[in-house]
Structures are given as C-alpha cells and as structure tokens.
Amino acid sequence: CLPPHPQLHISTIMRAANIHTADDSNPVKVWYSGLPPLTRVWWTLSLLSACFVYFGTVSGSTISWSWPLVAGRFHVWRLVTNFCFVGTWGKNGFNTLISLYMLQQYSANYERNAINTGGGGGLPDYILMLVIIAALQLIMGTCFLGGYFYGTSLYFAVMYVWCKSNANSDVSLWGFKMKANVFPFVLMALHMATGGDWTMDALGIASGHAYYFLVDIYPATQGKDLIHTPNWLIAFCHRRMSGGAYVPPAATNTRNNNMRAPGRVNPPNANPGG
C-alpha cells in the first residue's frame, strides 16, 4: 500500500502525461488516449481486476500467483494476471487508487523513454524489461516471500528504474521536493514507518536494480552489452504501431561521460522467422 500522493487529480495526471490538445471537453478521455500502449493495457487490466474481484465476478485466488498450479495444472494465465492486480476497493480502496495512479504515472514516463536495449528506447525495450523483471520477481518471491500478487512490486521496480535513469530529476511527495534517485527508498521507509507492507517495495527495488545493473552499470564499466531486445519483438511492435516499414529509431538514452548508451539501435530482420 502506497502513501497518499499529494496531487491526485486529473490536471496533475494530464501534466504528468504531457498531454496537450485543443479538445479538452473530456479530460479523462484525453488522458486515457494519451497513455502509451503498454501502460494503457496494464492500467486497464489492473482497474478491471480491482472491480471484478470487488464485485465477485472473479475470485482473487483465480488470478493469483501459484507455482504448483502453474507447473502442475498448467494455469499459465497466472504468469500474467498476478501482475495485473494492485488491490481492490472497499476499506483498501484509497490505497488501490493511489497504486493505480502511481502505475500509470511511472509506467508512462518510462515507456516514453525506456533504456535502449536495441529498440531505440521504445515499446519493445519496455516489454523486454517487464518480462525480465517479472521473471526475477516470481523467482525471488516464490523462494523468499511466498506472495500471491506482484503488481505493486512490478510498478515499484519500473519506478525505481525510471528514478535511476533520471537521478537528478526533482520529484515531490506531499510538497517535499527530493531527487528522483532517493524517491523509492523514501516511499519504502514511509511504508515501514506506517506499518505498511514494505516487502513488495523491497522486492521491486531489488529486481529493478538487478535490471538496471545489467543494462546500464555493467555495459558502462565493462563495455559489453548483456541484454538485447530481439529483432522479432522490435519488428512486431513496429508493425503493430505503424503498420508500415521499419524506421530506425534514434537512441534516446545517452551518458555525460562520453560512453555509449547500452543496447543497439538495429533494424529488425525483414523476415524475423527466417
């Protein structure tokens, strides 16, 4: 459960999403349509799961993580659905609302400028990051925590990577400004101080830092990339989004120490399956 955000209203969400349009007659529609595609899908599924569980349409036990059921009964949907639940309504409804807000804010921010691992810092790089971090969380969570839902932990990891990538940016909490690189730790400390469940925060920080190490710290110090976005994923995303030929993107993440950013900006194969 995340602490209340000081500016939870539509205008803040609109500014965070950097949406500018002349037609502001329906701000919710403008905000929603302005979300990046993966963030929009993830946020929508999280909202629907909160509603479905609250009204009894879907049981929480049906969408929760369970390795025995995945391995023994082939409940493969649990690999995804547990990450699309950040809480339900009722007595914990406000915490769920805060989680949904934080999810769309930091997921959208990162998706628009992801660390380049081959796709130019766009959607395919973000998809690969979520897959890697989700796998790390399921492994660590199953071995050490025994949790059933990792949605809050996943968006906390995304927030952590964004904060590391924008370490000198200013963020605010309840009107107090701080540098982005300390923001995740402040939130976790608040959860600890208020008796909240900080273990999911810690898992998000650990998995997020593991990913950041692999795509940023290690390439910067060793001069070798470890993670590359597959060409078939780059090609798939560009076909879905543009419907035309692939246009090589420009790398959006650069360093100030004259070292190259990690990843490659490679065009996908014309025939990824060949």
Phi, psi and omega in degrees: 000126182267149178293157181302140177271140188290344187226063183266083175206169189299319184298322178294317179297320179297316180293321179296324180279352178060047182262130178228122180206151179281333182266090181250027181292332177232088186297328180294317179296319180296315179298314184295316180291339179275353178290143174299155191302312183291320176299319180298317180294313181298315181295318181296315179297324179292320177294315180296319180295323177298318180289315182297318179291320181296318182272001176081009178294321178231138176278140178300328180291341180283332184249000182283166179279133176206107180298318178302323180284327177291314183282322186270327184241006176061042175277068188292339181296337180294339176297336182249315189296330181293336178275352181255026177226117180243010180135171179234188184267198184088220184294335178258017185298323181292321177297323177296319179298318178296319180297319178296322178294313181296323180300307183292327182294306187277331174293317179295316180300317183286320182299328180287340182210061181288158174296130184286115174242020177137336182260012178082014179081033181240209186302312181299324177293324179291319178301313180299319179299314181298321180296315181294313181293320178299318179297317178299319182292320179295321179293309181293320180294318180294322183283325190239333187249324182070031181283165181250334180226133183237021180296314180293324179293324181292314180289334175294323177295318177299316178299319180297314180295320177298316180296322177292323181285340180233051190301329184267001177287151178266133173233162182229148176224115182056035178088352179266122181272145178206165176285148185298329186292343178257352186302312180300324181289326176295317179297317179295321178296322177295320177297318178297318183290329182262007178079016179280174180277097182271353183294325177291328175296315181297321178295321178296319179294316182296313181290322178295321179290324177300317178293315181299322177298317184290326186257348184231303186292311181296311177300325182290326184268329185253348179070026182219132178274138179256332185240126178234131175291127182299144180298325181295326178288320176298315180296317180299313181296320181288326176293319181291324186270323184254332181070010182225204182288155179289134176245116183302124180279160174268140178297134184257348181252116179234163179249160179268357182258021176065014174265146183292150176289151180291158177093173179237149173253078186254139172291144177289162175295146178297328177231086186304332182275353183270000000 
